[in-house]
Each structure stands twice: as C-alpha cells, then as structure tokens.
Amino acid sequence: MSNESMSAGQLLKQANRLKREGRLDEAIALYHQVIDINPNFAWAYNNLGDAFVKQEKLDEAVVEYQKAIKINPNSAWFYINLGRLLIQQGCFEEAIGYFRQAIETKPDLLYEFNGKYFQLFRSTFQNESCSFCLSEDEDFIKLKEEPIWITLPVKPFTNYCLCGRSSSPQPPTRNQALVQVEFLDENQQLIPSPYSGIPHSQTIGPYFYISTSDESLSEFKTNTFNTTSVTHYLRLGFRTWHNKKPMVLDSRLRLGFDLLLYGLEKLSNHNDNSANILPYAFLYYSLGNALFKSNRLEEATFAYQKAIQLYPCFAQCHNKLGEAQLKKGEHSQAVSSFRQAVALNPNKAWFHLNLGEALTNSGGWLPTLNCYRSAVKLDPSQIIIHQTCMEIQPDKPSMIQVNQPIFIVGCGHSGTSIMLAILGSHPSLYPIPYESALFLKSESRVREVMLGWDKECTEAGKKRWIEKTPPHIFIIKKLFSYRPSSKFIIMLRDGRDVVCSMKHRTDYEDFNTRLNRWIYDNLAGLLYWKHPRVKVVKYENLITDTELTLKDILNFLGEKYIDSLLKFHKTARYWYSSEIVKPEEVVDMETHKQLRNWQINQPLFNGSGKWKVEMTEEEKVLFKAKAQKYLVQFGYVANDDW
C-alpha cells in the first residue's frame, strides 16, 4: 500500500515504528505527511516532538509539543512530555506549570496509561529500548576472551540498562562473562572513566558481569547506569572473563532506559488499582523534581510526599524527598526518608551514600561508615560521582594559610598512627594530635576546622599540617574539593594481619565485620591509587625498609628527608591516652587507645605475620573465599597456598 492511499492513523503507526528503529529522518517525514492529511491530529505533533528530542533538536520539539497541547489541552501526556523537556533545557519554572496541568488532567491520563496508550507510556517512561544485534549472520554467539565490540547512539544524562539472554553449561554463573563499557562523546572520542552506576576494574575499566541462571537461554539485566552530560555514544565489548567454558549469548540485545522505579511492569499487570495510582505518583514525582531544581524546597517536599502517599513503594521518590529535606537542614527527617529508600531498594549505592551524608550530624562513627561500605560493595565509583555532585567549592585562597596539607588515610590498624608519629616529627610538618572525623562534620564546620589548623600550624612555625583519620579514605574527593592541593598517603597492610589486629575491638568482634572493613575501606582508596597527589605506602615496606620508604614518601611530599625521623619515638606523645603504658589486655576502647598511644612511643617493630599464629583454620577459609583476590591484587600473595 502506497503512502498516498494510507490513512493518517496508518501512517502514524508506520512513523512510530521508524522512530523506534532509530530511522528518525524517515519518521519525521511521515509525521509531516500525517499532519498534512489531518492537521488536527494531536498525537502526530506529539510524536514528531519525540523524534526531534531524539535528534536533540529541543527547540523544535518544544514547538511540536505546544501544538499538540493547543489541539488537545485535555491530554496529560502532552503536558508531561513538554514538562520533561523543559527540565532538560533548564526551564524549571515553566516545567512546573506543565506538570501541574498534567495533574489536573486526570481522566485522560488514566485512559492513556491503562488503555490504548499504556504501551506508549511504558515505552516512553519505563523502558524505551534500542534493540540491536551483535551479529547479522548468527542468532547465537559463543563469547571468547577477545571482546566483540559494538557502538550505539545514546542520550546524554540518561539512565540506561542492558538486557539480553545468556546460557552456560554449568549454571548458575555470575562472573564468567562480562560486557566492557566505554562512554564516547559526539565525536566518538573516549570519555575517561569511572562512570555512574558501573563497576570499575583497574585491568579492563568499566564493566558489568553477565549472569547466567540456566543451561538454556535465560534473561539477564544489568544494573541501571547513567550517561554523562556529554555522552552521545556507548561502546560495548562482550567477552568471557577468566573462563574457558563456552558462554553463549543471544545475538539480539536491548539497551533501554528506566525513568520509573523497579517493579512498574509488575504493578501494571495487577488487577487491582495499583496501575490507576501509579501515573499520578509519577506526575507528583516529576513535579517535585522540577520544584527541587528551582530550589522551591517546601513545595518539592509536598509533591514528593504526595507521590509517596499514592505509591509508598516509590524508592527513588523517598530518596528525592530525603535530598530535599537534607537541603533544608532537616537531618532527622532526611535520615528517615533515606532509610526507607534503602529498605525498598538496598541495591542502589546512591541511597546508601545519601543516608551516610544525612547521618553526619547525628548518626555516629560506625553507622555512617557502614553506609559508605555498603555503597562501595555495590559500586565503588559512585563515591567519587556522589561527592562530585555536591559541588563543594574550594576554600578561598585569601583565607588559606597552608596550601598543601597532608592527609593519612586507610583501613584502620594499617599503620596510620605510626606514619603520623614519624612524619609529625619532621620540622616542616605539624601533626594534628587526634582523629578529627571530618566525615562527620558539615561543610561549614569542615572549613572552620581546617582554617583553625592553618592557624595552629603557622603559629607553631611549621609549613604544613598533617592529619590522620583512617575513614577519610571514603571522602578523598570531598577533601580535594576543599583543598585541591592536598596530598594523601594511603596506608596499606596485609589483610590477614589487619583482621587479627582488630579482633579485640568490641565493635569488630565478628570476623566478617573485620574482613568487610579491610575489603571495602581499601576498595574505596583503590580508586585513587594512580592519582598524582596520592601515595600508597605498604606498612610492611615501612617496617622492613624504613629509610628507603621514608625517603620515597618525603620525595612525594616535596620535603627533605632527615635522619632524625627514625628517632620519632624519643619525643613523648599523649595523643590517645594520658599515659604511656602498654595495657595487659585490650578489652574496650579505652585500653585500645592506651595500646595505640604506647605503640607510637616505641621504636618501629615488626608486627607482620601474626596471622600465622592467631588466625584459625575456619577464618582462613572465610578469608580466602571473600578476600583472596584482593591479597593477590594488592601484591601480598601469588595464590591461595597459605
């Protein structure tokens, strides 16, 4: 049938299919034909606007959406599309008005969502998929170690997920195949990683594991990830990973983006009123986002609360409500909202990081750190992205008296206190004689504390101050934001000795808790190992080759090495206790502090290898199962023969 003999409705369907296939120029031409046949066909203008959005012709899209609304002002859908587009353009106040219009247009929205246009709603707002094939000739591909690469166009600043089918002769498997991920700009040039929502390997860069649950083809889906504002293409490489068994992948895959919460599709299939409620919840959520971006926080809070009232399981909305509350200074309310978000979706690193941020003023040391560790377990790269999004401005140069402060960080019990004692005896360096826990302080308080250290340092006649709080390994990016010229020393120690050293701590009595601390604290620091202002120092090297290690550290810091550093213990220090006495037994925090204070007042001694006596066989099995690969990665062993 020729286009001339087709009705406007038939042409619209054909144009929609071309749009889904990415053949946008052809789709746009057909939409114009539809409009020529029926100038009052509102959906033709709306879908033409969608096509222009895909081509990033946003001004043209605005015009078409406005025409759709003028023809049919009773369609909530048209207001939604225009509101979302205006947010993308930064026109938040205008967007707010259109979302309010959508909320007032109730009957039409329900009809579109539940009836004729439900599939359109789902494809536009939940899972608009770009289907693609790895091979035009083969339906199924046996993956090999050499990646099969494909490049796809994507939208900037959008949440995506990858879906497909895989099989393995020995299921279930989680980490025997993976897809490498590269973001490319509009010129298809590589954008440096890490990327939001994507695990990062020092060996292969960003990646997702491809899981397999059956010998026959079964569905897999990656976690949601976020493209950057300059990402226009996605390069994917499918391969096996340390696996000689055949892994089979369906050549047909989908790349989709997910703007609604997990579980929408399940809800939409229910026979109750859930699907009737859901579109309104999403509308109030969208309105809340526009209000939040306009800094109209009270109104945003109300909109988010209304969305949650309609749909209590809306995890992302609980999270956004917490962000609005936190921005208003309502910390206890924010904590409650973030905890609800985590409870609904514990697999979102961002939610854990937000909860940790909200706990800074009231949550205490361990609860806050547990949030960081949970986030690192899910996706270490999210920590950098999260702290980048805080947009912390550097301290004003006119106020800073110390330009290159030094932070000692790492997993506790890795030699951080000894390092501070040694470097603190250098004539140019002023040691902060306590753990400041800046990660528990507000932005204004952090600035105030560091300016106070500047003053103390200069009054003591020193050039630079040096501070030691091991958990600051989680906020390296944030501390760089305050003082970009800072330098960091990451202390690293054999995890077997670390978990044994911590066993007398009442808050770390459980072996797995100690092991998790060593793993996730060090994985947080691993992101910075190659940073030019970060130095990784092994405790074992400091003990066994002290002079050479210290010379290397002082060279990194830009300070002169002096022999008197080796006599650091001759100056009495009372940093952690009022007396220099080794306790007979470590039974609580007080005796732990006494032991630490005794240690920093002693000559260097070798505390390595105690695990050989103190670790039980059962603990060795647990360690190997969970952390053996990190011992290898950090260069402590070559295999598990220990």
C-alpha positions in Angstrom: 0.0 0.0 0.0 1.4 3.4 -1.0 1.6 6.3 1.4 -0.9 8.2 -0.7 -3.6 5.6 0.0 -2.9 5.1 3.7 -4.9 6.9 6.4 -3.4 9.3 8.9 -3.7 6.6 11.6 -1.9 4.0 9.5 0.9 6.5 8.6 1.2 7.4 12.3 1.8 3.7 13.2 4.4 3.4 10.4 6.1 6.6 11.6 6.2 5.4 15.2 7.8 2.1 14.1 10.5 4.0 12.2 11.1 6.2 15.3 11.5 3.1 17.5 14.0 1.8 14.9 16.0 5.0 15.1 15.2 5.9 11.5 14.4 9.4 12.6 14.5 11.4 9.3 12.1 9.0 7.7 9.8 9.1 10.7 9.8 12.9 10.8 8.9 13.0 7.1 5.9 10.6 7.7 4.7 12.6 10.7 4.6 15.7 8.4 2.5 13.6 6.0 0.2 12.7 8.8 -0.2 16.3 9.7 -0.9 17.3 6.1 -3.7 14.7 6.0 -5.1 15.7 9.4 -3.8 19.0 10.8 -5.8 18.4 14.0 -4.1 15.0 14.8 -2.6 16.0 18.2 -0.6 12.7 18.6 1.2 13.4 15.3 2.6 16.6 16.7 3.5 15.0 20.0 5.3 12.1 18.3 7.0 14.5 16.0 8.3 16.3 19.1 9.6 13.0 20.4 11.5 12.4 17.2 13.1 15.9 17.5 14.1 15.1 21.1 15.9 12.0 19.8 17.7 14.2 17.4 18.5 16.7 20.2 16.5 19.4 18.3 14.9 20.5 21.5 13.6 23.9 20.4 11.8 22.2 17.5 10.4 19.6 19.9 9.0 22.3 22.2 7.1 23.8 19.3 5.5 20.5 18.4 4.5 19.6 21.9 2.9 23.0 22.3 0.9 22.4 19.1 -0.3 19.1 20.5 -1.4 20.8 23.7 -3.2 23.6 21.7 -5.2 21.0 19.7 -5.9 18.8 22.7 -5.5 20.6 26.1 -7.0 17.6 27.9 -4.1 15.2 27.4 -2.0 14.9 30.5 0.6 13.1 28.4 1.4 16.1 26.3 2.0 18.2 29.4 4.3 15.5 30.8 6.4 15.4 27.6 6.8 19.2 27.5 7.5 19.4 31.2 10.3 16.8 31.0 11.8 18.6 28.0 11.7 22.0 29.7 13.6 20.4 32.7 16.2 19.2 30.3 16.5 22.8 29.0 16.8 24.2 32.5 13.4 26.0 32.3 12.3 24.7 35.7 9.5 27.2 36.4 7.8 26.6 33.1 8.1 22.8 33.6 6.4 23.2 37.0 3.4 24.8 35.3 3.0 22.0 32.8 3.3 19.2 35.4 0.6 20.9 37.4 -1.6 21.0 34.3 -0.9 17.3 33.8 -2.0 16.5 37.4 -5.3 18.4 36.8 -6.0 16.4 33.6 -6.9 13.2 35.4 -9.3 11.1 33.2 -7.3 11.4 30.1 -4.1 10.3 31.8 -5.8 7.1 33.3 -7.2 6.3 29.9 -3.8 6.6 28.2 -2.0 4.7 30.9 -4.4 1.8 31.3 -5.9 1.6 27.9 -5.0 2.4 24.4 -1.7 4.2 25.2 -0.4 2.1 28.0 2.3 0.6 25.8 3.3 4.1 24.8 3.5 5.1 28.4 5.7 2.2 29.2 8.0 2.6 26.2 8.4 6.3 26.8 8.8 6.4 30.6 9.9 3.0 31.7 11.8 1.0 29.2 12.3 2.6 25.8 14.5 0.0 24.2 17.1 0.2 21.5 17.3 -3.4 20.1 20.5 -4.4 18.4 22.3 -7.4 17.1 26.0 -8.4 17.7 25.9 -10.4 14.5 23.8 -10.1 11.4 24.7 -13.7 10.5 24.4 -15.6 13.7 21.5 -15.8 16.2 23.7 -17.0 19.0 27.3 -16.1 19.7 29.9 -18.1 21.7 31.8 -15.5 23.7 35.6 -15.6 23.8 38.3 -13.7 25.7 38.6 -11.2 22.8 35.7 -8.7 23.1 33.0 -8.3 20.5 32.5 -4.6 20.2 29.5 -2.6 19.1 28.9 1.2 19.3 25.4 2.6 19.9 24.0 6.1 20.0 22.6 7.1 23.4 21.2 10.2 25.1 23.3 12.4 27.4 22.5 12.4 31.1 20.1 9.4 30.9 19.7 6.2 33.0 20.2 3.0 30.9 20.2 -0.7 31.5 21.3 -3.6 29.2 19.1 -6.6 28.7 19.6 -9.9 26.9 19.7 -13.7 27.2 22.7 -15.9 28.0 23.4 -19.6 28.7 26.1 -21.7 30.3 26.7 -25.5 30.5 27.3 -25.1 34.3 24.8 -22.6 35.6 24.3 -20.6 37.7 27.2 -18.2 36.9 27.7 -14.6 37.8 31.2 -13.6 36.8 32.3 -15.8 33.9 31.3 -13.3 31.2 31.1 -9.6 31.1 30.5 -6.5 29.0 33.1 -3.8 28.9 31.6 -0.3 28.8 33.0 2.9 27.2 31.3 6.3 27.0 32.1 8.3 23.9 31.4 12.0 23.1 29.8 13.4 20.0 33.0 12.8 18.1 33.2 9.3 19.3 36.2 10.1 21.5 36.6 8.2 24.7 35.3 9.9 27.9 37.6 8.9 30.9 36.0 6.6 33.5 34.7 5.9 36.1 31.1 6.2 35.1 28.0 6.4 37.3 26.4 3.1 38.2 29.1 1.0 36.5 31.7 -1.1 38.4 35.3 -0.3 37.6 38.3 -2.6 37.2 41.9 -1.4 37.1 42.5 -4.0 34.4 39.7 -3.6 32.0 38.0 -0.4 33.1 34.1 -0.1 33.5 32.2 -3.4 33.1 29.1 -5.4 34.0 29.0 -9.1 34.7 26.7 -11.1 32.5 24.9 -13.6 34.8 23.5 -16.9 33.6 20.9 -18.9 35.5 20.2 -21.8 33.2 21.7 -24.2 30.6 19.1 -22.8 28.2 18.9 -19.2 27.3 17.7 -17.1 30.3 17.2 -13.4 30.8 19.8 -11.1 32.3 19.7 -7.4 33.1 22.4 -5.1 34.3 22.0 -2.5 37.0 20.9 0.9 35.8 23.8 3.3 34.9 23.9 7.0 34.0 25.4 8.6 30.9 27.2 11.9 31.4 26.1 15.2 30.0 28.5 14.9 27.1 27.9 11.2 26.3 26.5 10.6 22.8 27.7 7.0 22.1 28.1 3.8 24.1 30.7 1.3 23.1 30.1 -2.2 24.5 32.5 -5.2 24.4 31.1 -8.7 25.1 33.6 -11.3 26.3 34.3 -14.2 28.7 36.2 -13.5 31.9 38.8 -16.0 33.3 36.6 -18.8 31.9 37.4 -21.5 29.3 33.9 -22.9 29.3 31.6 -21.9 26.4 29.3 -19.0 27.2 26.5 -18.4 24.7 24.8 -15.1 24.2 21.7 -14.3 22.2 22.9 -12.0 19.4 19.8 -9.9 20.0 20.1 -7.5 22.9 18.3 -4.4 24.2 19.6 -1.1 25.6 16.8 0.7 27.4 16.4 3.5 29.9 14.4 3.4 33.0 12.8 6.5 34.4 10.4 4.8 36.7 11.1 2.7 39.7 11.7 -1.0 39.8 8.5 -3.0 39.7 6.4 -0.8 37.4 5.8 -3.6 34.9 4.7 -6.0 37.7 2.3 -3.4 39.1 0.8 -2.7 35.7 -0.2 -6.3 35.3 -2.1 -6.5 38.6 -5.9 -6.5 38.5 -6.2 -4.0 41.4 -6.0 -0.2 41.5 -2.2 -0.1 41.6 -1.9 0.9 37.9 -4.5 3.6 38.4 -2.5 5.2 41.2 0.9 4.9 39.6 0.7 7.6 36.9 -0.3 10.2 39.4 2.5 9.2 41.7 4.9 9.7 38.9 3.4 13.0 38.0 3.9 14.3 41.5 7.4 12.9 41.5 8.2 14.8 38.2 6.7 18.0 39.7 8.8 17.5 42.8 11.9 17.2 40.6 11.1 20.5 38.8 10.5 22.3 42.1 13.6 20.9 43.6 15.7 22.1 40.7 14.1 25.6 41.2 15.1 25.4 44.8 11.4 25.6 45.9 12.1 23.0 48.5 8.9 23.2 50.6 6.8 22.7 47.5 9.1 19.9 46.3 8.8 18.2 49.6 5.0 18.4 49.4 5.0 16.9 45.9 7.3 14.1 46.8 5.2 13.3 49.9 2.0 13.3 47.7 3.7 10.8 45.3 4.7 8.6 48.2 1.2 8.8 49.7 -0.1 7.5 46.3 2.6 4.9 45.9 4.5 4.1 49.2 7.0 1.7 47.4 8.5 4.5 45.3 12.1 4.1 46.4 13.5 6.9 44.2 10.9 9.3 45.5 11.8 8.5 49.1 15.4 9.3 48.1 14.5 12.6 46.5 12.3 13.6 49.4 15.4 12.9 51.6 17.5 15.1 49.4 15.0 18.0 49.7 14.9 17.5 53.5 18.6 17.4 53.8 19.0 20.6 51.7 16.5 22.3 54.1 18.6 21.2 57.1 16.0 18.6 58.3 18.5 15.9 59.1 16.4 13.5 61.1 13.6 13.6 58.5 16.2 13.1 55.7 17.6 10.1 57.6 14.2 8.5 57.8 13.5 9.1 54.1 16.9 7.7 53.0 16.4 4.7 55.3 13.1 4.0 53.6 14.7 4.3 50.2 17.4 1.8 51.2 14.8 -0.6 52.6 12.8 -0.5 49.4 15.9 -0.8 47.1 19.1 -1.9 49.0 21.0 -2.3 45.7 21.3 1.4 45.0 24.7 2.7 46.1 23.4 6.3 45.8 20.8 5.7 48.5 23.4 4.4 50.9 25.6 7.4 50.3 22.8 9.8 50.8 22.0 8.1 54.1 25.6 8.4 55.2 25.6 12.1 54.3 22.4 12.6 56.3 23.9 10.8 59.3 27.0 13.1 59.5 25.5 15.3 62.2 23.8 12.7 64.3 24.4 9.2 63.2 27.8 8.4 64.8 31.0 7.0 63.5 30.1 3.4 62.7 26.6 3.8 61.2 28.0 6.4 58.8 30.9 4.3 57.8 28.6 1.3 57.3 26.7 3.4 54.7 30.0 4.1 52.8 31.0 0.4 53.0 27.6 -0.7 51.7 27.9 1.7 48.8 31.5 0.6 47.9 30.3 -3.0 48.0 27.7 -2.2 45.4 29.7 0.2 43.2 32.9 2.0 44.4 32.9 4.6 41.6 29.6 6.0 43.0 31.5 7.6 45.9 33.5 9.9 43.5 30.4 10.8 41.5 28.3 11.4 44.6 30.9 13.8 46.1 31.4 15.5 42.8 27.7 16.2 42.6 27.9 18.0 46.0 29.7 20.8 44.1 31.8 21.8 47.1 33.8 24.9 46.3 37.5 25.3 47.3 38.4 27.4 50.3 39.1 31.0 49.2 42.9 31.4 48.6 42.9 34.6 50.6 41.8 32.7 53.7 44.2 29.7 53.3 47.5 29.8 55.2 48.5 26.2 54.4 48.4 25.4 50.7 49.4 21.7 50.7 48.1 19.9 53.8 48.6 16.2 54.1 46.0 13.5 55.0 46.9 10.0 56.1 44.1 7.6 55.4 43.5 3.8 55.0 41.9 0.9 56.7 42.4 1.1 60.5 45.2 -1.0 62.0 47.3 -0.5 58.9 50.0 1.8 60.4 48.3 5.2 60.1 49.2 6.2 63.7 52.8 5.2 63.3 53.0 7.1 60.0 51.6 10.2 61.6 54.1 9.9 64.5 57.1 9.6 62.2 56.1 12.4 59.7 54.9 14.5 62.6 58.4 14.7 63.9 59.6 16.4 60.7 60.5 20.1 61.3 58.2 21.3 58.5 55.1 19.3 59.4 52.6 20.0 62.2 50.7 16.8 63.3 47.0 17.0 64.3 47.1 15.0 67.5 43.7 13.4 67.3 41.4 11.8 64.7 39.2 14.7 63.5 36.5 12.7 61.8 35.8 15.4 59.3 33.5 12.9 57.5 31.0 13.5 60.4 31.0 17.3 60.1 29.0 19.7 58.0 30.6 21.6 55.1 30.9 24.9 57.1 32.3 23.1 60.1 35.0 21.3 57.9 36.1 24.7 56.6 36.2 26.1 60.1 38.3 23.2 61.5 40.8 23.3 58.6 41.3 27.1 58.9 41.9 26.5 62.6 44.6 24.0 61.8 46.1 26.5 59.4 46.4 29.0 62.3 47.9 26.4 64.7 50.4 25.3 62.1 51.7 28.7 61.3 51.8 29.7 65.0 53.9 26.6 65.6 56.3 27.8 62.9 55.5 24.8 60.6 54.8 24.9 56.8 52.1 22.3 56.6 49.8 20.3 58.8 49.3 16.6 58.6 46.1 14.9 59.7 45.2 11.2 60.3 41.7 9.8 60.3 41.6 6.3 58.6 38.0 6.6 57.4 38.8 9.7 55.4 39.7 7.2 52.7 35.9 7.4 51.9 36.0 11.2 51.4 39.2 11.8 49.4 37.3 13.5 46.6 35.4 15.8 49.1 38.7 16.8 50.9 40.3 17.5 47.5 37.3 19.8 46.8 38.1 21.9 49.9 41.8 21.9 49.4 42.7 20.9 45.8 46.5 21.0 46.5 46.2 18.4 49.3 48.3 15.3 49.3 47.2 11.9 50.6 49.1 8.9 52.0 47.1 5.7 51.8 48.4 3.1 54.3 48.0 -0.5 53.1 48.6 -3.6 55.2 48.2 -7.4 54.7 44.5 -8.0 55.4 45.3 -11.2 57.4 47.2 -9.1 60.0 44.6 -6.4 59.9 41.7 -8.6 60.8 43.7 -10.3 63.6 44.8 -6.9 64.9 41.1 -5.7 65.2 39.8 -8.8 67.0 40.0 -7.2 70.4 37.8 -4.3 69.3 34.3 -4.6 70.8 32.8 -3.1 67.7 34.7 -5.5 65.4 34.4 -8.8 67.3 32.8 -10.6 64.3 35.4 -11.9 61.8 33.2 -11.0 58.8 32.8 -7.4 60.0 36.6 -7.0 60.3 37.1 -8.6 56.9 34.5 -6.3 55.3 36.2 -3.3 56.8 39.5 -4.3 55.3 38.0 -5.0 51.9 35.7 -2.1 51.4 37.9 0.6 53.0 40.7 -0.4 50.7 38.5 -0.6 47.6 37.4 3.0 48.3 41.1 4.0 48.3 41.9 1.9 45.2 40.1 4.4 43.1 42.9 6.9 43.8 46.0 4.7 43.5 47.1 6.3 40.3 46.2 9.9 41.3 49.3 12.1 41.1 48.6 13.6 44.6 48.1 10.2 46.3 50.8 7.9 47.6 50.1 4.3 48.6 52.5 3.0 51.3 52.6 -0.6 52.5 53.0 -1.0 56.2 55.4 -3.9 55.6 57.7 -1.7 53.5 57.8 0.9 56.2 58.8 -1.7 58.8 61.3 -3.7 56.7 62.9 -1.0 54.6 62.2 2.1 56.7 64.8 4.6 55.4 64.2 4.0 51.7 60.4 4.1 52.2 60.6 7.3 54.1 62.8 8.9 51.5 60.3 7.9 48.9 57.4 9.4 50.9 59.3 12.7 51.6 60.1 13.0 47.9 56.4 12.6 47.1 55.6 15.3 49.7 58.3 17.6 48.4 60.1 17.7 51.8 63.7 16.9 52.7 64.5 13.6 54.3 66.3 13.9 57.7 67.8 11.1 59.8 66.0 12.3 63.0 62.8 10.9 61.7 63.9 7.5 62.8 64.1 8.8 66.4 60.4 9.9 66.4 59.8 7.7 69.5 62.1 9.8 71.7 59.5 12.6 71.9 56.8 11.6 74.2 53.3 11.8 72.7 50.0 11.7 74.5 47.7 11.7 71.5 45.4 8.9 72.5 46.0 8.4 76.3 47.3 10.4 79.2 50.0 7.8 80.0 52.5 5.7 78.0 51.7 2.2 79.3 51.1 -1.0 77.4 47.8 -2.5 78.7 47.9 -6.1 79.8 44.8 -6.8 77.6 42.7 -4.8 75.2 39.1 -5.2 76.4 37.5 -1.9 75.4 38.0 1.4 73.6 39.9 2.9 76.5 42.5 0.1 76.6 42.7 0.2 72.7 43.6 3.9 72.9 46.2 3.1 75.6 47.8 0.5 73.3 47.9 2.9 70.4 49.5 5.6 72.5 52.1 3.1 73.7 52.8 2.0 70.1 53.5 5.5 68.8 56.1 6.0 71.6 58.1 2.9 70.7 60.8 2.3 68.1 59.5 0.7 64.9 58.9 -3.0 65.4 57.6 -5.6 63.0 54.0 -6.6 63.6 53.7 -8.6 60.4 52.8 -12.2 60.2 50.9 -12.6 63.4 48.0 -14.0 61.5 50.0 -17.3 61.1 49.5 -17.9 64.8 46.3 -16.0 65.5 44.1 -16.9 62.6 42.0 -20.1 62.9 41.6 -22.6 60.0 38.0 -21.6 59.8 38.9 -17.9 59.5 41.4 -18.8 56.8 38.7 -20.5 54.8 36.4 -17.5 55.2 39.2 -15.0 54.2 40.1 -16.9 51.1 36.5 -17.2 50.0 35.9 -13.5 50.3 39.2 -11.6 50.1 41.8 -13.8 48.5 41.6 -11.9 45.2 42.4 -8.7 47.0 45.5 -10.2 48.6 46.6 -11.1 45.1 45.6 -7.7 43.6 47.5 -5.8 46.4 50.6 -7.9 45.8 50.7 -9.9 49.1 50.4 -13.4 47.7 50.5 -15.1 44.3 47.9 -17.8 45.0 45.9 -19.2 47.9 48.6 -21.6 49.0 49.0 -20.2 52.5 
